[in-house]
Amino acid sequence: MITKYKSDMDDKNKDAHISKLLSLGEEYVYALIDNPYECPIVIGKDGIIIFISRYSDTLLGINAEAAIGKHVTEVVNGTHLHEILKDGKARIGDTLYIAGRQQLISRIPLKDFDGNLIGAVGKGMLNEVTRLWDMQRKVELLDGQLQYFQNQISQLKGGNTIIGESASIQEVKRRSLLAAKTTSTILITGESGTGKEVIAYNIHQASQRVNKPFIKVNCASIPPDLFESELFGYEHGAFTGARAKGKPGKFEMAHGGTILLDEIGELPLPLQAKLLRVLQERTVDRLGGTKTIPVDFRLIAATNRDLSELIKEDKFRIDLYFRINVFNIKAPSLRQMTEDIPLIANYLLSQLKSEISWGPSGISEEALELMKNYSWPGNVRELRNVMEKASIIARGNMIQPDDLPEQIRLNNDQAQEKIGSSLKGNLKHILEETEKQVIEDVLRSVQGNKTRAAEILGIHRTSLYDKLNRANPAAMKSKGI
């Protein structure tokens, strides 16, 4: 059982080996078999336990005397030791969740002198539980990071450059470089589609954490019942459907690097409290786990919501708000940087060339003019969508007005008609109509959020209400504003 013999060993050699073994003395043989470093369990060919280490109570939580004579599946939950009896093949380096922790084990078939399978032995490969747990966690973490990076690598190769020369974009670049020099938590605000993730990634790239992970989490896309396991990870058996080996959370995966919590305004209140604790203590507890894990990360939060309004509605914790709003960067909308639209559109077009190789290489001046006059409620995300559609349907080497979506063409035609008709009135009427149109467009782009509209227009909210009251409230309401 201890020494591997060839099946064709003759009786004389067998006897010689047995004699040498017995000559060691019973205490040596027993010490060789039973030691606190391996804690073996031996089963017969029927799966019944015939030997179990005296250290099993301490290391495995199993009473040795009570286990003898029982089938191994009755004693060790989730064991596969008895499966060795089916094919006689060893399994080395597997993991088993036992005694409240993952154990690294080997399962080895036992054969007699003639090569007949007579049983199997399962034993641990390390007895230092802390070292074993840390090794297992590192393996899981590397596996999780590998899968994550494989999913994200195509996005990180391109499309993560801050494009533009306008004053608002220059300010974003300036503040991003300042943020990269600190370890403070960053809050990036701005409308949906303004490229908040791109700003976060550029901060990471310019920081000392550039060679460490950049992990992004969209808080709006994770089902509420999976939030905790996604952010903090889970251990084996934490819930129905959990992976057998457990799974590291996003904060563990971001260790040493940066984690972006996009749409943080969508984070449920119970998770906000746990996030606050993680920010304060820099440790996480896996779901179903008993060990506190230290984590080192730089947090960047992003949102298109007005967090101060959410605080008033008791939907966002004020203490968490002050924790994340240490350094603020505001992503401008396309309406605030119309002069950059040609530059951004051409950049996006060049990026699309790798996907649509037959597509156009440029944009006509007429098409660019139409795009500059459009309000772009979906911002850069909408612009990329338009460029992709136009690249597919364009017939020539340049994107023409006819290749643009109807809403962009109609938007410009309607604007020209309104301006032409308003010229028949006086200057005051022209200014009033223009102001009214601008307010309508801004309110529509922010889904009627008057606080956000006032910020975009650069006026106080009270002034906006005054202007709306002077306009026709019924007409505004009929337009969904």
PyMOL commands that set and color helices and strands:
alter all, ss='L'
color gray80, all
select helices_A, chain A and resi 11-23+26-33+56-60+64-67+72-75+81-87+129-157+167-180+196-206+224-232+250-253+264-266+269-281+307-312+318-324+334-336+338-352+365-372+379-393+401-403+406-422+427-445+450-457+461-470+473-478
alter helices_A, ss='H'
color red, helices_A
select strands_A, chain A and resi 41-44+49-52+91-98+101-111+117-124+186-189+214-218+233-234+247-248+258-262+283-285+292-294+298-303+327-330+362-363+398-399
alter strands_A, ss='S'
color yellow, strands_A
deselect
rebuild
show_as cartoon
